[in-house]
Amino acid sequence: MIIVILWLIFGAICYLLAEKKGRDKRIGFLAGILFGVFALIYYLLVSEPGKICPFCKEKIKKDATVCPHCQRELDVIRK
């Protein structure tokens, strides 16, 4: 019974972390149930998905319209 509860707890935590980091929530829940603490560690370490600025080559958020590093507009870039 405790194992089932732990599976559900890891699934719920990974679900929430996946949602916060912009990843697929269902896969987060499934990974938490299947891999437990390993999935939890993965979701704690993984960064938010982003894109690379075509001008300065720095990593930026995927929804950014202006690069925070070089201050150039990214409206023409659609990835």
Summary of the structure (lengths in Angstrom):
residues: 79
radius of gyration: 16.8
end to end distance: 45.6
largest distance: 55.4
contacts: 207
relative contact order: 0.13
helix: 49%
strand: 10%
